[in-house]
Amino acid sequence: MRNLFILCFFLLNWLIAPVTAQEILQKPLSERLTNYQIEASLDTQQKLVQGTMILTYRNPSSDTLHELLFHMYMNAFRNDYSRFFSERRPAVRDSVEYGYIRVISCFVRGEDRTQTLQFTGTDQWGPENPAYIWNLEPPDSAFTDTDLTIMRLPLKQLLLPDSTISVRMKFEVKLPKLTSRSGYSKDYFFVAQWFPKLAVYEPAGMRGRTTGGWNAHQFHANSEFYADPGTYVVKIILPESYQVGSCGLLVHEQSDGAGNKSLTFRGEDIVDFAWTAGKRFMVAEDQWQHIHIRCLMQPEHYRQADRYIKAVKYAMQYFNNHVGTYPWPYLTIVDPPTSGQSSGGMEYTTMITTGTAYDLPRGLRLPEVVTIHEFGHAYFMGMLATNEFEEPWMDEGINTYFETRIMDWAYGEKQSMADFPFARLGDGEFCRISYLDFPARSIVPTYNNSWSFPHGSYGVLSYQKPATMMRTLERLIGRDCMDQVFKTYYRRWAFKHPSSQDFIDIVNEVVALCPNNLSVSSMNWFFNQFLFDTREVDYRVRDILISSEIQKGGWFGRKRNLSYHPAEKHHDHYISVVRLERLGDGVIPLDVMIGFNDGTTVIERWDGKEKYHDFKYIGSRKVLWAQIDPDQKILLDTNMMNNSLSLKPHRKLSLKWGTKFLFFIQNLMQITAIFS
């Protein structure tokens, strides 16, 4: 049996070798530490994927490796005692049809190592719980205590620094009914996180590590993924009646003449490989510069293909101008059926899934939002390859920030998400309102492990809050400076797994060179408050006091020549005091606009540190109104309604804030309508 297995792998190598050599990119973009050759056969009746895989891995560190760790994500759906299901609400899994992944055989350097495979766990319910290790098939009684999403392969021959190892596996995947990105629904299959996927080994110094080690977390309900960029050559065998899309570029197609076909895809410098198959797909295609766009549409949604294509072209243009070039010559967009919506809204670098509804009004731009958001992940999840397990804000939060920029730029700042005569809503404003409306917005810092956000706070604190934080930062340092931050970030850290501190270092470096009115060389004070802490911003105009100037009276003179002068009011001279108050525990330098009765205005600067602060004016004019942050730079301010005060109705100011109030109420009503 062993010799037969080795012979099969030599045959797999021989079959795939011709397409392996076909290069997509002119030169590698990453170190390509991981290289996968996979052959997968889809049984559409049994909902099974039978796979063989050759993984080649180079040890990038100066450490000698004693083991390899693999993600077995599909085991999250194996039973109700997985970490994934244990963290989900019971109602979410009422109708789940379970799935699994199992390794049938494993060879290293020609030696059968199947019986040495183990399952391990690192993310226990509390820090006092040690990691556990079970053999490949734990006893049934242990299922309630284990999670089978991390597999350990002990190495008999250690992997030396800068050395390469090849692992050959045969595996089987039972696809669940579609839930959380992967599975099947009728004749639609979306196959993601489906093969034994090598974890990331982080050398000392990478992402702040003091010692090298594997970064391998179990599949949590809120966590996403983290992997090294590499190459994939994947051959998929399935019935000829199915259309297929994947993360790779199709390089070979062949029919066996008996109703099946094989499709071979190649992907380069991507962090994952997923694929879809369906009988009902209709294909819409387009081009933007060097990128071929292919949409796999449901027939009932085909008329909306232009919405996806137009939106993704906006995103491509914007990222190209403000961050960096999308390097791959292709992108696949998958439109799931209604019964497969749980696979929608997901990103795989060169393939994204979206979602819409039949005859959805074009004024409600949810498909556009999803398309732009998922494409943006090609940069922050894909090219920058951030650790979504431990620092989800670096992908989801920064990407949501760019989503709001692109949507508001492409479709209009006040109506980019909803555009109807009776209700308009911008994506940036929707994002901010979502953050402010969440009652637990200060429960934990945004800088957190993805599985450590309590009380349903993961979404708001990983998406909306950091996006609002980044929009505030942009307005403080200026759009040009912010663009330079991201161009530098992309140029220096693409394909290198940056950490939060690496990003902050780039911000500090660029801000020190940019002209701005902050007069600071470091933005650590900003991130310390709003990323690493839970501070909130709220400033208000507390009062405006006006009194007539009184000439100082009393006894004056010396010795016998004393004379008395009574205090007198000067009715044409006034003392005006504008009293400001810091209600929140967050501190941000800000501008205050002061308006006088003669129509003049002044802009004052306040460092925002004191609990109370006064601005005092003496002269012939009186203060009529005051407004904190007149340019609305501080979008983190939790209550902008108290940012201004007027002594008497001021038509211009009243009209301005009355309009904003009505707009705010309108937005709330529209949001309620969308999600009711």
Rosetta blueprint (number, residue, H / E / L):
1 M L
2 R H
3 N H
4 L H
5 F H
6 I H
7 L H
8 C H
9 F H
10 F H
11 L H
12 L H
13 N H
14 W H
15 L H
16 I H
17 A H
18 P H
19 V H
20 T H
21 A L
22 Q L
23 E L
24 I L
25 L L
26 Q L
27 K L
28 P L
29 L L
30 S L
31 E L
32 R L
33 L L
34 T E
35 N E
36 Y E
37 Q E
38 I E
39 E E
40 A E
41 S E
42 L E
43 D E
44 T L
45 Q L
46 Q L
47 K L
48 L E
49 V E
50 Q E
51 G E
52 T E
53 M E
54 I E
55 L E
56 T E
57 Y E
58 R E
59 N L
60 P L
61 S L
62 S L
63 D L
64 T L
65 L E
66 H E
67 E E
68 L E
69 L E
70 F E
71 H E
72 M L
73 Y H
74 M H
75 N H
76 A H
77 F H
78 R L
79 N L
80 D L
81 Y L
82 S L
83 R H
84 F H
85 F H
86 S H
87 E H
88 R L
89 R L
90 P H
91 A H
92 V H
93 R H
94 D L
95 S L
96 V L
97 E L
98 Y L
99 G L
100 Y E
101 I E
102 R E
103 V E
104 I E
105 S E
106 C E
107 F E
108 V E
109 R L
110 G L
111 E E
112 D E
113 R L
114 T H
115 Q H
116 T H
117 L L
118 Q E
119 F E
120 T E
121 G E
122 T L
123 D L
124 Q L
125 W L
126 G L
127 P L
128 E L
129 N L
130 P L
131 A L
132 Y E
133 I E
134 W E
135 N E
136 L L
137 E L
138 P L
139 P L
140 D H
141 S H
142 A H
143 F H
144 T H
145 D H
146 T L
147 D L
148 L L
149 T L
150 I E
151 M E
152 R E
153 L E
154 P E
155 L E
156 K E
157 Q E
158 L E
159 L E
160 L L
161 P L
162 D L
163 S L
164 T E
165 I E
166 S E
167 V E
168 R E
169 M E
170 K E
171 F E
172 E E
173 V E
174 K E
175 L L
176 P L
177 K E
178 L L
179 T E
180 S L
181 R L
182 S E
183 G E
184 Y E
185 S E
186 K L
187 D L
188 Y E
189 F E
190 F E
191 V E
192 A L
193 Q L
194 W L
195 F L
196 P L
197 K E
198 L E
199 A L
200 V E
201 Y E
202 E E
203 P L
204 A L
205 G L
206 M H
207 R H
208 G H
209 R L
210 T L
211 T L
212 G L
213 G E
214 W E
215 N E
216 A L
217 H L
218 Q L
219 F L
220 H L
221 A L
222 N L
223 S L
224 E L
225 F L
226 Y L
227 A L
228 D L
229 P L
230 G E
231 T E
232 Y E
233 V E
234 V E
235 K E
236 I E
237 I E
238 L E
239 P E
240 E L
241 S L
242 Y L
243 Q E
244 V E
245 G E
246 S E
247 C L
248 G L
249 L E
250 L E
251 V E
252 H E
253 E E
254 Q E
255 S E
256 D L
257 G L
258 A L
259 G L
260 N E
261 K E
262 S E
263 L E
264 T E
265 F E
266 R E
267 G E
268 E E
269 D E
270 I E
271 V L
272 D L
273 F L
274 A L
275 W E
276 T E
277 A E
278 G E
279 K L
280 R L
281 F L
282 M E
283 V E
284 A E
285 E E
286 D E
287 Q E
288 W E
289 Q L
290 H L
291 I E
292 H E
293 I E
294 R E
295 C E
296 L E
297 M E
298 Q L
299 P H
300 E H
301 H H
302 Y H
303 R H
304 Q H
305 A H
306 D H
307 R H
308 Y H
309 I H
310 K H
311 A H
312 V H
313 K H
314 Y H
315 A H
316 M H
317 Q H
318 Y H
319 F H
320 N H
321 N H
322 H H
323 V L
324 G L
325 T L
326 Y L
327 P L
328 W L
329 P L
330 Y E
331 L E
332 T E
333 I E
334 V E
335 D L
336 P L
337 P L
338 T H
339 S H
340 G H
341 Q H
342 S H
343 S H
344 G L
345 G L
346 M E
347 E E
348 Y L
349 T L
350 T L
351 M E
352 I E
353 T E
354 T L
355 G L
356 T L
357 A L
358 Y L
359 D L
360 L L
361 P L
362 R L
363 G L
364 L E
365 R L
366 L H
367 P H
368 E H
369 V H
370 V H
371 T H
372 I H
373 H H
374 E H
375 F H
376 G H
377 H H
378 A H
379 Y H
380 F H
381 M H
382 G H
383 M H
384 L L
385 A L
386 T L
387 N L
388 E L
389 F L
390 E L
391 E L
392 P H
393 W H
394 M H
395 D L
396 E H
397 G H
398 I H
399 N H
400 T H
401 Y H
402 F H
403 E H
404 T H
405 R H
406 I H
407 M H
408 D H
409 W H
410 A H
411 Y H
412 G L
413 E L
414 K L
415 Q L
416 S L
417 M L
418 A E
419 D E
420 F E
421 P L
422 F L
423 A E
424 R E
425 L E
426 G L
427 D H
428 G H
429 E H
430 F H
431 C H
432 R H
433 I H
434 S H
435 Y H
436 L H
437 D L
438 F L
439 P L
440 A L
441 R L
442 S L
443 I L
444 V L
445 P L
446 T L
447 Y L
448 N L
449 N L
450 S H
451 W H
452 S H
453 F L
454 P L
455 H L
456 G L
457 S L
458 Y H
459 G H
460 V H
461 L H
462 S H
463 Y H
464 Q H
465 K H
466 P H
467 A H
468 T H
469 M H
470 M H
471 R H
472 T H
473 L H
474 E H
475 R H
476 L H
477 I H
478 G L
479 R H
480 D H
481 C H
482 M H
483 D H
484 Q H
485 V H
486 F H
487 K H
488 T H
489 Y H
490 Y H
491 R H
492 R H
493 W H
494 A L
495 F L
496 K L
497 H L
498 P L
499 S L
500 S H
501 Q H
502 D H
503 F H
504 I H
505 D H
506 I H
507 V H
508 N H
509 E H
510 V H
511 V H
512 A L
513 L L
514 C L
515 P L
516 N L
517 N L
518 L L
519 S L
520 V L
521 S L
522 S L
523 M L
524 N H
525 W H
526 F H
527 F H
528 N H
529 Q H
530 F H
531 L L
532 F L
533 D L
534 T L
535 R L
536 E L
537 V E
538 D L
539 Y E
540 R E
541 V E
542 R E
543 D E
544 I E
545 L E
546 I E
547 S E
548 S E
549 E E
550 I E
551 Q E
552 K L
553 G L
554 G E
555 W E
556 F E
557 G L
558 R L
559 K H
560 R H
561 N H
562 L L
563 S E
564 Y E
565 H E
566 P L
567 A L
568 E E
569 K E
570 H E
571 H E
572 D E
573 H E
574 Y E
575 I E
576 S E
577 V E
578 V E
579 R E
580 L E
581 E E
582 R E
583 L L
584 G L
585 D L
586 G L
587 V L
588 I L
589 P L
590 L E
591 D E
592 V E
593 M E
594 I E
595 G E
596 F E
597 N L
598 D L
599 G L
600 T L
601 T E
602 V E
603 I E
604 E E
605 R E
606 W E
607 D L
608 G L
609 K L
610 E L
611 K L
612 Y E
613 H E
614 D E
615 F E
616 K E
617 Y E
618 I E
619 G E
620 S L
621 R L
622 K L
623 V E
624 L E
625 W E
626 A E
627 Q E
628 I E
629 D L
630 P L
631 D L
632 Q L
633 K L
634 I L
635 L L
636 L L
637 D E
638 T L
639 N L
640 M H
641 M H
642 N H
643 N L
644 S E
645 L E
646 S E
647 L L
648 K L
649 P L
650 H L
651 R H
652 K H
653 L H
654 S H
655 L H
656 K H
657 W H
658 G H
659 T H
660 K H
661 F H
662 L H
663 F H
664 F H
665 I H
666 Q H
667 N H
668 L H
669 M H
670 Q H
671 I H
672 T H
673 A H
674 I H
675 F H
676 S L
